Amino acid sequence: DEDRALVSLSSALYPKIIALAKDNPRGLNMGRIGDLVNTPFVALNDVEIHILPRGAFHKSLGEPYQDGKSVRGFWDPEKNTVVLNMSLIDSPHLRKTITHELRHALDDYKSNHAASSSDRYNRAREVDMPGLRGDPEYASSPKEVNARYMAGMHMALLKIARLKREGQGIEDIGKQLPDVIKNSFEVNNVAAV
């Protein structure tokens, strides 16, 4: 139920983020989630969402912009803020990035802020990961695996909804479900961990 509620929250935020960002190409502080939508998570009511243009985004991330580097968003526990890269606004990655970062925020609240600071949540798993993209230390940490899993689930649900809109029946969708889930996890770098 928690995962479904998180996907619903992300889906409710998505059109608001799109609309506000298109009207504010220089970026903006969208405000508190609880002021934007009804959220099933009281802990997330006070979380703010900021959308920043590429240069300001990377500056707030604490690193210079590098071509080819695709940091899409991050959770800043000290500022209680999800920060999204403005370059995502016209990207199909925006929905899963919102879900991914909200998962980090919710995990942080549920763990009494240990998810962002404790070695238990940040220590990389010791597994063979030949298909893992990005920094293996970060990508294989429990907090990142959990967030990527959530983003993968959101992608799978969106694909299932699209198949349903296209008129496919439950039996046809059921036959495709293993491939839909596998692809969603592979795209989100979960299958390697």
PyMOL commands that set and color helices and strands:
alter all, ss='L'
color gray80, all
select helices_A, chain A and resi 2-23+33-36+42-44+54-61+86-88+94-110+119-122+136-139+142-165+170-187
alter helices_A, ss='H'
color red, helices_A
select strands_A, chain A and resi 28-32+48-52+73-76+81-85
alter strands_A, ss='S'
color yellow, strands_A
deselect
rebuild
show_as cartoon
